[in-house]
Amino acid sequence: MKTLNITPEIYLCNTAVKATETLFRPINGRTASGTFKKLKNQIRFFDLSGKLFAALVKNRHDEIMLVTAADTGKGIFYSFALSTADEKRLGLSELSYSQTKELEEKLWGDASAL
């Protein structure tokens, strides 16, 4: 099963089992917090209802960063940073800047290997 682990959160690849199924069959004792979808230059994160809320993007300068994202119905909106609410949702609110940057690099590498 393809997963991305963001301590303490776990996200399933959107082609894997439904995230809600982990409520009854946990993965390593944990239930999924949502799903992710890997695209060419980004990884989109969705909550359990399937709503886009964040993306890990790689820009043309090869910088990798987590940002808040939303589907507006006319396209995807990306902010310049991750909102405080989304930091908490991803379990990152207690991490320092350097720890967050290390995690972003690790997530990109983990997703690229899937």
N, C-alpha and C positions, 0 to 999 in steps of 0.2 A: 504494500500500500504506500503510495507516494504521499509524504507528509513534510511540512516545514515546521520546525519547532522554534517557537519564540517563547522562552521561559517566562511564565509558566503556561503560555498558550500553545495550542497545536492547531495547525490549519491543514486541511486535506486538499489534495489536488482535485479540481472540479470534475475530473473523470473518474475519481475513486468512488467508494461507497458514499452515500449521502451522509453529510456531517451529523444529521439528527440521529442516524443509526448508532452513533457512538454513545448516545445516551443509554442504550441497552447493551451495547458491546463496546466498552471502552478500549482504547488503544493504550497499552502499557499503563492501565489504570486511570487514564485521563480521557475526558470527552473533548471532542473538537469544538473550537470556538468559531469556526467558519471554514471557508474554502479559499483556495487561491487559483489563479489562472496565469500561467507563464506565457508571455508574448515575447517578441523579439527584443525589445529594449525595456521591458517592465514586467513586474509581477503584480497582479491586481489581487487585493484581499477583499473578501466578501463576508458579511456576517451570516448567521444561520438562516436568515430569511432570503439570502441571495443579494442583498443590497451592497453595492460597492462602497467602501469607506476609506480605503488607503491603497497606495501603490508604492512599490519599491522601483524607482526609475533609474535608468542609466542614460545620462545625457551624452551629447556629441563630444564632450571633453572626457568621457569615461568616468565621470563622477557618479557615484551611486548614493541615492538618498531616499529615505521614506518621506512621503508626502500624503496629505489628506487628498482624497479624490472623491468625486461624486458624478453619477450619471445624471445629466440634466434633461435627458430626453432628446436633446439636440446634439449631444456629444458628451465627452468626458471632460470634466473640469478638474484641473490639478492645481493645488495651492503651492506655495513656495516652501512650505514646511509641514510638519505633522502637528495637528492641533493637540491641545492638552487632553481633550476627551479621547482622541484616537491614541495618544501615547498611553493613556490608562487602559484603553481597550486592548492594546497589544502587550500590555505589561511592561512598558518601557519607562514609566514615569520616575523610577528610582535610579535609572542608569545615568552615568555621566555622559558628556558629549563624546568622549573618546570610546567609551564602552558601546555607545549607540553606533558609532562609525564602524567599529569592529564587527558588531552584529550585522549591520547592513552588508558588509563585505562577505561575511560567512553565509548569510541567507542567499546572496546572489550566487555564490559558489555552489551551495547545496542545491539550489533550484536548477542551475545549469547542468548539474550531474544527473538530474532526473530524466 
